[in-house]
Amino acid sequence: MTNSEQERWSRVKGRLRSTVGEDVYTSWFARMDLEAVQDESVHLSVPTRFLKSWIQAHYAERVLSCWQAEMPEVHRIDLSVRTAMRCATPAKEVPAPVEARRPERSDAKPVADTRAPMMTPVAAGHDALGGSPLDPRLTFASFVVGRANTLAHAAARQVADGRRGDPVMFNPLYIHAGVGLGKTHLLQAVTWAGNAGGERKVLYLTAEKFMYGFVAALKSQTALAFKEALRGIDVLVIDDLQFLQGKSTQAEFCHTLNALIDAGRQVVIAADRPPSDLESLDDRVRSRLAGGLVVEMATLGEDLRLGILKSRVAAARAHHASFDVPEPVLDYLARSITHNGRDLEGAINRLLAHSKLNNQPVTLDMAEREVRDLVRPQEPKRIKIEDIQRVVARQYNVSRSDLLSSRRTANVVRPRQVAMYLAKTLTLRSLPEIGRRFGGRDHTTVLHAVRKIEALVGKDITLNDEVESLKRQLQD
């Protein structure tokens, strides 16, 4: 890809982010890559068939219009699925090079979707279900540990080091974090390490792959074999659970989850939000997920970002000995690129490409120029309903259980209404979800509380000051 194409792609992504908003962009477009621009066509790729079908169904025209704003001659967007490398075990527990690899097109031929699963140690003896592709770079050795992910790493390591027959300590282990903070890296590291011993069967599946396998089994009338194969796994690892859709699929997932946990088998799950926020999932599934160990991976601190950058530079230097990034450049990148780990790796890839292709050393000026689109405004703090309940309870000298109770005394009703009002104005949660989080109340109760406080803050100066004070406490 030429520098001009890269710059044009950066501008298109900026237009797309502005058009659909940061949350939608992060959910559906953050992992979209530009492959080539040929004549009147733009070739893009995404990592899963689910993303491809969703973008084609809901955002195809929007992506095309963003490209046409940069290149009016473009009349077609081709979207393909890139395939991660499959191999039985990683060659070594060392970071692989970070230089860009041209992805393969998994949808180039129909046979890519219908072939029998590869017989890796994960799938051997389980013909009904092949695992999702594993990236050999994503091992524990290449995972950089810091304050934001210490607990998640320790729990994942505990799972990976377990042996068949050992008592299961965390079940399920549920890891949640935003995009690019290392969830998939940890889950794949668990899979690689668990399979390396050869004693346990560890299966890694994305939620999309689980859905695809279940639907395919129903169509081919092999659903029983599919269920038996899943329930014979020692460690089941499910990634991107937020994408699990469909009542029948969710019901089967719930049965599988219960069967594995009741049999003492390990389940590890990752999603982009905690179980209580997965509104599309059945209450029984949410309850079972919350009953295990739920760990949040926080945003990357500057020290951790610097560690990730140094790790990626070291991996690149293993294949490009002359590649060097000065300390001031690393400090600048760690300080400026705050969004996620993928942006950090992308920055190193850009510096490597620019340095090798132009035969120039990496400088601070060059780094500022090459990564300017990765330097994003600081995102506002994500406020949780639990935080609101805790701060409101402290402000009004009541307990959180009072806010969730059915008590109707004045000293509880007003704080409860204020907390509901703040939940509606400071979070993206729906009225029914807020009602559920406040003791299972109906959405009309929440709507009444919101309207009541909205009317009062315009007339009651004291209440207005209290609400503004609560907002400041939550946003600091």
Secondary structure, 3 states (H helix, E strand, C coil): CCHHHHHHHHHHHHHHHHHHCHHHHHHHCCCCEEEEEECCEEEEEECCHHHHHHHHHHCHHHHHHHHHHHCCCCCEEEEEEEECCCCCCCCCCCCCCCCCCCCEECCCCCHHHHCCCCCCCCCCCCCCCCCCCCCCCCCHHHCCCCCCCHHHHHHHHHHHCCCCCCCCCCCCEEEECCCCCCHHHHHHHHHHHHHHCCCCCEEEEEHHHHHHHHHHHHHCCCHHHHHHHHHCCCEEEEECHHHCCCHHHHHHHHHHHHHHHHCCCEEEEEECCCHHHCCCCCHHHHHHHHCCEEEECCCCCHHHHHHHHHHHHHHHHCCCCCCCCCHHHHHHHHHHCCCCHHHHHHHHHHHHHHHHHHCCCCCHHHHHHHCHHHCCCCCCCCCCHHHHHHHHHHHHCCCHHHHHCCCCCHHHHHHHHHHHHHHHHHCCCCHHHHHHHCCCCCHHHHHHHHHHHHHHHCCCHHHHHHHHHHHHHHHC
